[in-house]
Amino acid sequence: FSYNINDKIPLRLNEHLLLAGIITDKLERSSGVTSVNVKVDNFTGALFNLSLFNNPDGSQSISGRIVHPRFRDALILKNQNNQYYFTRQDQRRVIAE
């Protein structure tokens, strides 16, 4: 999350999944949350929203989602036992949240 707008970044989510893209927006909130929007090169037209949460106990957590205007489903980033993976969810529900 040290990158800036217009930086090209690699995003290795696990040993099998590497995304790359350009940061189009970055927002740092006083509540300890930093969010970035990444235009994904691997999936033309897709936008990856990624947020880093600095929790009160000093730990950090990450949430994210990939949306694409041509597809009904969104990919929601999940973490289980420090392994990240995506699940599919109806994009209309994701955008409403």
WONORWO-V976022 format. One record per pair of residues at least 6 apart in sequence whose ideal C-beta (glycine too) atoms are under 7 Angstrom apart, sorted by the first residue. I is the first residue (numbers start at 1). GAP is how many residues later the second one is. If there is no record, write none. Layout:
i = [I:I]
gap = [GAP:GAP]
This chain:
i = [1:1:1:3:3:4:4:5:5:5:5:6:6:7:8:9:9:9:10:10:11:11:11:12:13:13:14:14:14:19:19:19:20:20:21:21:21:21:21:22:22:23:23:24:24:24:25:25:26:27:28:32:32:33:33:34:34:35:35:35:36:37:37:38:38:39:40:40:40:43:45:45:45:46:46:46:47:48:48:49:49:50:50:51:51:51:52:52:53:53:54:55:62:63:64:65:65:65:65:65:66:66:67:67:67:72:72:73:73:73:73:74:74:74:75:75:76:76:76:76:77:77:78:78:78:78]
gap = [33:35:51:6:20:19:22:18:19:20:21:16:17:16:14:12:14:29:8:10:8:9:27:6:6:71:69:70:71:21:23:29:21:22:17:18:19:20:27:16:17:13:15:13:14:15:11:12:10:8:6:21:22:18:20:17:18:14:15:16:14:10:12:10:12:8:6:8:26:25:23:24:25:20:21:22:20:16:18:15:16:12:14:11:12:13:8:10:7:8:6:6:17:14:13:9:10:11:12:29:8:9:7:24:27:18:19:15:16:17:18:15:17:20:11:13:10:11:13:18:7:9:6:7:8:9]
